[in-house]
Amino acid sequence: MLAATRRGDTDSYLRALVLAEVLIPVTDRAAARNGPTTGWRTVEAYGEPSIPMFTSRRRLAERLGDVPFRTEGALDVIRRWPDPT
């Protein structure tokens, strides 16, 4: 993904991301239950609630500190993304 970013190759970046394992921050309560898709932690981005995804623990910790998370396939996350309506 880094190489694709450096090349400005958006298609390769997105293909790699879809196949990647991502870290999804979850609430403390959800971490205790350990059920799929329950309790994804939300953050505000551009004035809207968002669900952050990270590709490394380091980046997650830089942004959110020491929070519980789940590792999931990015494509699985996309398939289960909440409907905003």
C-alpha positions as CSV (number, residue, x, y, z in Angstrom):
1,M,0.0,0.0,0.0
2,L,2.9,2.4,0.8
3,A,4.4,1.7,-2.6
4,A,1.1,2.4,-4.4
5,T,0.7,5.6,-2.4
6,R,4.2,6.8,-3.3
7,R,3.4,6.1,-7.0
8,G,0.0,7.8,-6.8
9,D,-1.5,4.5,-8.0
10,T,-5.0,4.7,-6.5
11,D,-6.3,1.5,-8.1
12,S,-3.4,-0.6,-6.7
13,Y,-3.8,1.0,-3.3
14,L,-7.6,0.2,-3.1
15,R,-7.0,-3.4,-4.3
16,A,-4.5,-3.9,-1.6
17,L,-6.7,-2.3,1.0
18,V,-9.7,-4.5,0.1
19,L,-7.5,-7.6,0.7
20,A,-5.9,-6.2,3.9
21,E,-6.6,-7.0,7.5
22,V,-7.6,-3.8,9.3
23,L,-7.9,-2.9,12.9
24,I,-11.3,-1.5,13.9
25,P,-11.4,0.2,17.3
26,V,-14.3,-1.0,19.5
27,T,-15.9,0.2,22.7
28,D,-14.8,-1.4,26.0
29,R,-18.2,-3.1,26.3
30,A,-18.0,-4.6,22.8
31,A,-14.4,-5.8,23.5
32,A,-15.8,-7.8,26.5
33,R,-18.6,-9.3,24.3
34,N,-16.4,-10.1,21.4
35,G,-19.3,-10.3,18.9
36,P,-18.8,-9.3,15.2
37,T,-19.7,-5.8,14.1
38,T,-21.0,-4.8,17.5
39,G,-19.6,-1.8,19.2
40,W,-17.5,-0.2,16.5
41,R,-16.1,2.9,18.1
42,T,-17.0,6.2,16.3
43,V,-15.1,9.4,16.0
44,E,-16.0,12.7,14.5
45,A,-14.4,13.5,11.1
46,Y,-15.4,16.6,9.2
47,G,-18.3,17.1,11.5
48,E,-19.8,13.7,10.9
49,P,-19.6,10.4,12.9
50,S,-17.2,8.0,11.3
51,I,-15.8,4.5,12.0
52,P,-12.1,4.6,11.7
53,M,-10.1,1.7,10.3
54,F,-6.3,1.3,10.6
55,T,-3.7,-0.9,8.9
56,S,-1.3,-0.9,11.8
57,R,-1.4,-0.8,15.6
58,R,1.1,2.0,15.6
59,R,-1.2,4.3,13.5
60,L,-4.2,3.3,15.6
61,A,-2.3,4.2,18.8
62,E,-1.1,7.5,17.3
63,R,-4.7,8.6,16.6
64,L,-6.7,7.0,19.5
65,G,-4.3,5.9,22.2
66,D,-4.6,2.5,23.9
67,V,-8.1,1.4,22.9
68,P,-9.5,-2.1,22.3
69,F,-9.8,-3.2,18.7
70,R,-10.7,-6.1,16.4
71,T,-8.7,-7.3,13.4
72,E,-11.0,-8.0,10.5
73,G,-10.7,-8.4,6.7
74,A,-11.4,-5.0,5.1
75,L,-13.8,-6.6,2.6
76,D,-15.8,-8.1,5.5
77,V,-15.9,-4.7,7.2
78,I,-17.2,-3.1,4.0
79,R,-19.9,-5.8,3.6
80,R,-21.1,-5.1,7.2
81,W,-20.8,-1.3,7.1
82,P,-23.7,0.3,8.9
83,D,-26.5,1.8,6.7
84,P,-26.5,5.6,7.4
85,T,-30.3,5.9,7.0
